[in-house]
Amino acid sequence: MNALIFAAGLGTRLSHITKNKPKALVEVAGKPMLQHAIEKLVGIGVTRIIINVHHYSGAVKDFISTLYYPNTELFISDESAELLETGGGLLKAAPLFVPDKNIVLYNADVLTGADLNKMVAYHQNNGGIATLMVKKRPTTRYFLFDKDHRLSGWENISTGARRITRKQNAYESLAFSGIHIINPTLIPQLGNIRKFSITNGYLDLSAENAIFGWKDWDEYWFDIGTPEKLELANKYLNQKTLD
């Protein structure tokens, strides 16, 4: 299996914490977020991991050069010249993937205890072109799913924006959790390399292609986007280590 870790973000919401370092190298429970992500992927048997870089790219590259995992190769997709967001980042990294293997996409600022082996099995059993890790939690933006957990739309409850791609009698609103799995056949359907969010790519494809939401997990999950969330994650994981 392949993986792409999105580690190119600016981390502006972390304020002074990312003044002199990239968000991916901010430590949680004594370990950079990027390393948490890599080790999570190594643990489910990923053999090739691509890390995209932009903000303080040299620092991320230097850190990656210190890591070694005997059964996993680490590669850099360099976006120093232009930050391409998640969709463009995926397309730029595409030549580095082992051909014809599924790809796990992983936000570097996500920490979770969810069993991703179960997510991989869910993806393989459903036969969809992509599987999104989702959860019922408060947020402003939601993916909309039908009764079979197939992606059918998106909404922003703070602005009222809504996009329906598959008309249904009812929708289940679930928040994206920063981890997804795609089949390699999805990549050429996204078009040329450009700056765009993979969310829009999924919505564009969802009318004609099966994209599923995986919600059957119940473990800790943190999105380290603010100093307050970083503090919560540190407290939780440090306590978990003591337990």
Backbone torsions as a table, in degrees:
resi	resn	phi	psi	omega
1	MET	NA	147.1	173.5
2	ASN	-97.3	164.5	170.0
3	ALA	-148.9	151.3	171.9
4	LEU	-127.2	120.8	175.1
5	ILE	-98.0	123.0	177.0
6	PHE	-81.7	101.6	-176.1
7	ALA	-122.3	19.1	-173.3
8	ALA	-95.9	-1.3	-174.3
9	GLY	-63.9	155.5	-178.0
10	LEU	-79.4	-26.4	178.8
11	GLY	67.1	31.9	-175.0
12	THR	-63.9	-29.9	-178.7
13	ARG	-71.2	-14.9	177.4
14	LEU	-83.6	1.4	171.5
15	SER	58.0	-129.7	-174.8
16	HIS	-64.0	-19.9	-176.0
17	ILE	-65.2	-31.5	-179.7
18	THR	-106.3	21.9	179.4
19	LYS	-64.7	-37.6	-176.3
20	ASN	-123.9	16.4	179.2
21	LYS	-155.1	156.5	177.6
22	PRO	-74.8	153.9	-179.4
23	LYS	-58.1	-37.2	-176.6
24	ALA	-62.2	-21.1	-179.5
25	LEU	-101.2	5.3	172.5
26	VAL	-67.2	133.0	-174.4
27	GLU	-87.5	140.6	171.2
28	VAL	-126.4	123.1	-177.7
29	ALA	53.8	41.9	173.8
30	GLY	79.2	12.1	-177.6
31	LYS	-142.7	135.4	178.8
32	PRO	-57.3	144.6	179.4
33	MET	-55.3	-38.5	179.3
34	LEU	-59.6	-40.8	179.8
35	GLN	-68.3	-37.6	174.2
36	HIS	-56.5	-46.0	-178.2
37	ALA	-64.2	-46.2	-179.5
38	ILE	-59.5	-46.5	-177.2
39	GLU	-67.4	-31.6	174.7
40	LYS	-63.5	-41.5	-179.2
41	LEU	-72.4	-41.2	175.9
42	VAL	-58.7	-37.2	-178.0
43	GLY	-65.7	-20.4	177.9
44	ILE	-105.0	14.0	172.5
45	GLY	88.1	17.2	175.6
46	VAL	-68.4	129.9	-175.7
47	THR	-102.8	-14.1	176.3
48	ARG	-140.4	121.2	-179.3
49	ILE	-118.9	126.3	175.0
50	ILE	-102.7	135.4	176.5
51	ILE	-118.6	120.6	177.4
52	ASN	-87.7	144.5	-174.1
53	VAL	-133.7	150.7	175.5
54	HIS	-153.1	-71.7	-178.1
55	HIS	-71.0	124.3	-175.3
56	TYR	49.4	47.6	-175.5
57	SER	-59.9	-34.7	179.7
58	GLY	-62.3	-39.9	179.8
59	ALA	-65.6	-40.1	178.7
60	VAL	-65.9	-43.9	178.5
61	LYS	-60.4	-43.0	179.7
62	ASP	-62.0	-41.6	-180.0
63	PHE	-65.3	-44.8	-178.8
64	ILE	-61.6	-33.5	180.0
65	SER	-65.8	-16.1	179.5
66	THR	-89.4	-7.7	-175.0
67	LEU	-95.4	147.8	176.0
68	TYR	-147.5	128.1	174.7
69	TYR	-130.6	119.0	-169.1
70	PRO	-58.1	-29.1	-176.1
71	ASN	-111.3	11.4	-176.3
72	THR	-135.0	130.1	176.3
73	GLU	-94.2	140.5	177.5
74	LEU	-113.8	131.0	179.3
75	PHE	-130.5	157.7	178.8
76	ILE	-108.1	134.9	167.2
77	SER	-111.4	108.8	-168.8
78	ASP	-90.3	116.1	176.7
79	GLU	-112.3	29.4	-178.8
80	SER	-56.7	-36.6	-177.3
81	ALA	-73.1	-32.8	-178.3
82	GLU	-158.7	127.9	176.4
83	LEU	-78.7	121.3	-169.5
84	LEU	-102.1	4.2	-174.9
85	GLU	62.4	-174.3	-170.6
86	THR	-71.0	-40.7	-179.9
87	GLY	-67.5	-49.2	178.3
88	GLY	-65.8	-35.6	177.7
89	GLY	-62.4	-40.2	176.5
90	LEU	-62.5	-45.5	-178.5
91	LEU	-65.4	-38.9	179.2
92	LYS	-65.7	-36.5	-178.0
93	ALA	-79.1	-14.6	-170.8
94	ALA	-51.9	-40.7	-179.1
95	PRO	-64.5	-15.4	-177.2
96	LEU	-87.6	-12.0	-178.2
97	PHE	-76.0	149.3	169.3
98	VAL	-65.9	126.1	-174.8
99	PRO	-60.5	147.5	171.2
100	ASP	64.3	22.9	176.2
101	LYS	-117.6	144.5	177.1
102	ASN	-59.6	157.2	-176.1
103	ILE	-127.6	124.0	173.2
104	VAL	-91.1	126.0	176.8
105	LEU	-103.6	132.0	-167.4
106	TYR	-141.8	119.7	175.2
107	ASN	-72.4	129.2	-174.9
108	ALA	-64.1	-21.9	-177.3
109	ASP	-94.3	15.0	177.3
110	VAL	-102.3	132.8	174.9
111	LEU	-125.0	128.9	-178.1
112	THR	-151.9	152.0	173.8
113	GLY	-98.9	6.4	-179.4
114	ALA	-59.4	144.1	178.8
115	ASP	-81.3	99.7	-176.1
116	LEU	-73.1	-16.1	172.6
117	ASN	-61.1	-35.6	178.3
118	LYS	-69.0	-35.4	177.1
119	MET	-66.3	-42.1	177.9
120	VAL	-60.9	-44.2	179.3
121	ALA	-63.4	-40.4	178.1
122	TYR	-60.9	-45.6	179.7
123	HIS	-60.5	-45.8	-177.6
124	GLN	-67.0	-38.5	-176.9
125	ASN	-72.1	-32.4	-177.5
126	ASN	-81.1	-26.3	177.8
127	GLY	72.7	19.5	177.7
128	GLY	-79.2	169.2	179.7
129	ILE	-79.6	-19.7	178.0
130	ALA	-157.6	155.0	175.2
131	THR	-132.4	129.9	-177.6
132	LEU	-110.8	130.4	174.9
133	MET	-77.2	120.0	-174.8
134	VAL	-132.7	164.8	-177.0
135	LYS	-154.5	151.7	173.5
136	LYS	-83.0	101.4	179.5
137	ARG	-153.1	158.1	-178.9
138	PRO	-69.0	131.2	173.5
139	THR	-161.8	-175.4	177.7
140	THR	-104.0	-21.2	-177.0
141	ARG	-119.3	132.4	-176.9
142	TYR	-132.0	144.6	162.9
143	PHE	-82.6	148.0	179.5
144	LEU	-111.8	130.5	-176.2
145	PHE	-124.0	152.6	175.2
146	ASP	-85.5	-174.6	-175.5
147	LYS	-65.8	-18.7	178.4
148	ASP	-97.7	11.8	178.9
149	HIS	68.5	26.3	177.8
150	ARG	-94.2	133.6	-178.0
151	LEU	-59.7	129.4	-176.2
152	SER	-134.4	-0.4	179.3
153	GLY	167.7	-170.2	-176.3
154	TRP	-155.1	149.8	175.6
155	GLU	-149.3	151.8	173.0
156	ASN	-116.6	108.8	-173.3
157	ILE	-75.8	-14.6	178.8
158	SER	-82.9	-29.7	179.9
159	THR	-105.6	-17.0	-177.1
160	GLY	86.5	-0.9	178.8
161	ALA	-65.9	139.3	-178.5
162	ARG	-149.3	139.6	176.5
163	ARG	-134.5	119.0	179.1
164	ILE	-105.5	126.5	-179.6
165	THR	-107.9	-19.8	177.2
166	ARG	-140.2	111.3	-176.0
167	LYS	-65.8	125.6	-179.7
168	GLN	-133.2	161.5	176.2
169	ASN	-73.2	-30.4	-179.6
170	ALA	-151.0	154.3	-179.1
171	TYR	-129.4	147.9	171.9
172	GLU	-104.1	123.4	-178.7
173	SER	-90.2	120.9	-178.2
174	LEU	-134.2	141.9	-177.5
175	ALA	-87.3	135.3	176.7
176	PHE	-67.9	142.1	-174.0
177	SER	-116.5	17.0	169.2
178	GLY	82.5	6.5	176.8
179	ILE	-131.8	133.0	-179.9
180	HIS	-146.8	159.4	177.6
181	ILE	-127.2	133.6	179.2
182	ILE	-127.1	151.5	168.8
183	ASN	-80.1	146.1	-179.6
184	PRO	-61.1	-22.5	179.5
185	THR	-67.3	-15.3	178.7
186	LEU	-71.0	-34.9	-170.8
187	ILE	-57.3	-51.0	-178.9
188	PRO	-64.7	-18.0	179.1
189	GLN	-77.5	-10.0	-178.2
190	LEU	-86.3	-9.4	177.1
191	GLY	90.3	-156.7	-175.7
192	ASN	-81.3	160.6	177.9
193	ILE	-63.4	127.0	179.0
194	ARG	-162.9	172.0	-179.9
195	LYS	-86.1	114.3	177.6
196	PHE	-164.5	160.4	178.7
197	SER	-86.1	138.2	178.3
198	ILE	-63.6	-22.8	175.8
199	THR	-55.8	-46.5	179.0
200	ASN	-65.5	-36.1	176.7
201	GLY	-62.0	-45.1	178.2
202	TYR	-61.6	-44.1	-179.7
203	LEU	-64.0	-40.5	178.5
204	ASP	-59.5	-37.0	-174.9
205	LEU	-89.8	-16.8	-168.8
206	SER	-69.5	-22.0	179.6
207	ALA	-67.0	-36.6	-175.6
208	GLU	-109.3	-9.7	-177.1
209	ASN	-127.3	143.0	-179.5
210	ALA	-79.2	116.1	174.4
211	ILE	-122.5	123.3	-172.0
212	PHE	-110.0	156.3	173.0
213	GLY	-104.7	131.1	176.0
214	TRP	-101.9	111.4	-176.9
215	LYS	-119.9	-1.9	-174.8
216	ASP	-85.8	62.8	175.9
217	TRP	-142.2	150.1	-177.1
218	ASP	-146.2	83.9	-179.5
219	GLU	-148.3	175.3	-179.8
220	TYR	-65.9	150.4	178.7
221	TRP	-152.1	130.7	177.2
222	PHE	-134.1	138.8	170.2
223	ASP	-110.5	107.5	-172.4
224	ILE	-83.2	72.7	-175.7
225	GLY	-101.4	-16.7	-177.7
226	THR	-137.6	162.5	176.9
227	PRO	-57.3	-35.2	-180.0
228	GLU	-66.7	-41.7	178.6
229	LYS	-68.6	-35.7	176.5
230	LEU	-62.6	-42.4	179.8
231	GLU	-63.9	-42.6	178.6
232	LEU	-61.7	-44.3	180.0
233	ALA	-64.2	-41.5	178.5
234	ASN	-60.9	-46.6	-179.7
235	LYS	-61.5	-44.2	-177.5
236	TYR	-64.9	-50.3	-175.8
237	LEU	-71.0	-34.6	176.3
238	ASN	-64.8	-40.7	177.1
239	GLN	-67.0	-39.6	179.6
240	LYS	-61.4	-37.0	177.6
241	THR	-64.6	-39.2	179.4
242	LEU	-68.1	-36.5	179.7
243	ASP	-68.4	NA	NA
